[in-house]
């Protein structure tokens, strides 16, 4: 890699680009082919015609859509006749999103082989008009901050954001020489491959953990039935106090505040004081009820989050996993599901001897540790990739 000097850059309408790069548009580079407008409800499961819905781009794509590795919904042949068939190297763009970050998320198609596939609802199907842009490089176009800024400016909508075909056609694309495009694509694809292999390993580890849970949580002869109220003191969280809160953790606001949410284990903000000591289990009590998390640090629970404080020595991971996997919480058919402290206290669990609880907890903690380490590696390499893209796709760092 090498950094280029200021005088080796051109000042253009979209910012600085290297002198040996060209400037093009989607209209010049791509032919916009026909795509269908059938909703999920109109699709079938037994047809040989594959259908790429915009939701599949949001759900499955990280730049490429490898049709050997994903299962697509299908559509009846009679409904697919008038639409263009997808080919390797085509770029499919989702034209709507609920947030700016995923607007115009796209996928370059790989390994279509003998499959027959059409592009579907809320997608643009783009095919190269010439050899100015290489396969592999197209996958990273919409991760280029220069291009993404233009798309975001052209977006319309309030709760759902979209971009029209005519607006996308005029978006400017900075283009390196073909050899450099291929070198950039190869470098970014290498790190994508690494991330994919780590994510696959995480899936395997999670499958191993699920198998272990099935065996470890099976009651044995010396296990006894007890209510959660016998094992724990159970209380609900308190009111939120904004005057003590900060969005960011620092030396003045050290203590996590957890709500009833599932995202990020319910982390809401940080307080300058705590109300719960280490070694508690929290359980969600409104909406999606019964999700347990072991808290090994001082914290503050708010809202309908329930706090289970043990009144004896226990294996925390054992009880956390048992609540998540084995306890079937019942709620009213109508209204928002809710769970109160007296209600959860009445639920029955199997309690092994403490030595067995601790043994099971150790096994599960070891598996969780392996999964967490792999997850941190994935985040690390994704951050590295983001930094690489910001430099390579704008020409600030050159590979050739």
ABEGO torsion letter per residue (X at the ends): XBBBBAAABBBBAAEBBBAABBBBBAAAABBBBBBBABBAAABBAABABBBBBAAAAAAABAGBBBAAABBBBBBBAAAAAABBBBBBGBBBBBABBABAAABGBBBBBBGAEABBBBBBBGBBBBBBABAABBBGAAAAAAABAAAAAAAAAABBEAABBBBBAAAAAABBBBBBBAAAAAAAAAAAAAAAAAAAAAAAAAAAAAAAAAAAAAAAABBBAABBBBBAAAABBBBBBBBBBAAABBABBBAABABBBBBABABGGGBABBBABBABBBGBBBBBABEBBGBBBBBABBBBBBEABBBBBBABBBBAAAAAAAAAAABBBBBBABEBBBBBAAAAAABBBBBBBAAAAAAAAAAAAAAAAAAAAAAAAAAAAAAAAAAAAAAAAAGABBAX
